[in-house]
Amino acid sequence: MPAEDLDRTDRLILAQLQRDGRISNQELAQRVALSPSPCLRRVKRLEEQGYIRRYVALADPDKLGLGLLAYVFVRLDKSHRAEHGSISGFAQDVQGWPEVIQCYAMSGDMDYLLRVQVRDLAAFSRFAMDVLMRHPAVIDIRSSFALQSIKETTELPVQP
């Protein structure tokens, strides 16, 4: 079902669940002006159709001692693609690196953008030197460090 097929109530449900995934069905139904049964049916349908991918708890990186956030652009050796048929090996390897919390294939002069969360600069240095730069496909990395969080949200703009 394309996003255009979502009605106002579906969008309200999604907006509320993005703010609080642990909200009770009773409370959700009240907030979107439905009775509980139709509200639950709509939530189940949104889950089944993939609009709701999963429910998670968002951990605080500072409380976990992971106070350094780095954004790392990665450029791969294009000849590595010719030798091995693709550069997807890098994308597969990223899945096993717990420091990488997001990875995007990019357009432009760099191939990937990594969001890396680690304890401190020493931990980042170890990751960069011992993992990234030792990967056979990586030829260049460029890193920037977050100094301050200005806006951080997981909510997509689905308001009706």
C-alpha positions in Angstrom: 0.0 0.0 0.0 1.6 3.3 -1.1 1.9 6.1 1.5 -0.8 8.0 -0.4 -3.3 5.2 0.7 -2.8 6.0 4.3 -5.7 7.9 5.7 -5.5 10.6 8.4 -6.1 8.0 11.2 -3.3 5.7 10.0 -1.0 8.7 9.9 -2.0 9.7 13.4 -1.4 6.2 14.7 2.0 6.2 13.1 2.9 9.6 14.6 1.8 8.5 18.1 3.7 5.1 17.9 6.8 6.9 16.8 6.7 9.1 19.9 5.9 6.2 22.2 6.1 2.6 21.0 5.0 1.3 24.4 1.7 3.2 24.5 -1.2 1.0 25.3 -3.8 0.2 22.7 -6.4 1.8 24.9 -4.4 5.1 25.1 -3.6 5.1 21.4 -7.2 4.6 20.5 -8.2 7.6 22.6 -5.5 9.8 21.1 -6.6 9.0 17.5 -10.4 9.0 18.3 -11.1 5.3 17.7 -12.4 2.5 19.8 -9.7 0.0 20.9 -10.7 -2.9 18.5 -10.5 -0.9 15.2 -7.4 0.8 16.5 -5.7 -2.6 17.1 -6.7 -3.8 13.7 -5.2 -0.8 12.0 -1.9 -1.2 14.0 -1.7 -4.9 13.0 -2.4 -3.9 9.3 0.3 -1.3 9.4 2.7 -3.9 10.9 1.8 -6.5 8.3 2.2 -4.1 5.4 5.6 -3.0 6.6 4.8 0.6 7.6 5.9 -0.4 11.1 9.1 -2.3 10.8 9.8 -3.0 14.5 9.7 -1.6 18.0 12.9 -0.7 19.8 14.2 0.9 23.0 16.6 3.8 22.3 19.6 3.5 24.6 21.5 6.6 25.8 25.0 6.3 24.4 26.5 8.6 27.0 25.1 6.5 29.9 26.6 3.5 28.2 30.0 5.1 28.0 29.8 5.6 24.2 30.3 9.4 24.1 32.1 9.8 20.8 30.0 9.9 17.6 31.9 9.9 14.3 30.7 10.2 10.7 33.1 8.4 8.4 33.1 8.6 4.6 34.7 5.5 3.0 36.1 5.2 -0.5 36.7 1.8 -1.9 39.2 0.6 -4.5 37.3 0.2 -7.8 39.8 -2.3 -9.0 38.7 -4.5 -6.0 35.3 -4.6 -7.7 36.9 -5.8 -10.9 38.8 -8.5 -9.1 36.0 -9.7 -6.9 32.9 -9.0 -9.0 31.4 -6.5 -6.6 32.1 -4.3 -3.7 29.3 -5.8 -1.7 31.9 -7.6 0.5 32.4 -4.3 2.3 28.7 -3.9 2.9 28.5 -7.5 4.3 31.6 -6.9 6.6 30.0 -3.8 8.0 27.2 -5.9 9.4 29.7 -7.5 11.9 31.2 -4.2 13.2 29.3 -3.2 16.3 30.8 0.3 16.3 28.9 1.0 13.1 25.4 1.9 13.9 24.3 3.1 10.5 25.8 2.6 7.0 24.7 4.2 3.7 25.9 3.6 0.2 26.5 7.1 -1.2 26.6 9.0 -4.5 29.6 11.2 -5.2 33.3 10.7 -4.7 32.9 8.5 -1.5 31.2 5.1 -1.6 29.8 4.8 2.0 28.9 6.9 5.0 29.2 5.2 8.4 27.8 6.5 11.7 30.2 5.2 14.3 29.6 5.3 18.1 32.5 4.5 20.4 33.8 5.2 23.8 36.5 7.8 23.0 39.0 9.0 20.4 41.4 6.1 21.3 38.6 3.6 20.5 37.8 5.3 17.3 41.5 5.3 16.3 41.7 1.6 16.9 38.6 1.0 14.9 39.7 3.2 12.0 43.3 1.8 11.9 42.7 -1.9 12.8 39.3 -2.5 11.1 38.5 0.1 8.4 42.0 0.8 7.0 42.9 -2.9 7.0 39.8 -3.9 4.9 41.1 -4.9 1.5 38.6 -2.8 -0.4 39.1 0.5 1.6 41.5 3.0 0.1 40.5 6.2 1.9 38.4 7.4 4.9 37.4 10.8 6.0 36.1 11.4 9.5 34.2 14.1 11.3 33.2 14.1 14.9 29.9 15.3 16.4 30.6 18.2 18.9 27.0 18.7 20.0 23.6 17.2 19.3 21.3 19.9 18.0 18.4 17.6 16.9 18.0 13.9 17.2 14.8 12.1 16.3 13.7 8.8 14.9 10.2 10.2 14.0 9.4 10.5 10.3 7.1 13.4 9.3 3.8 11.4 8.9 1.3 14.0 10.2 -1.9 14.2 8.2 
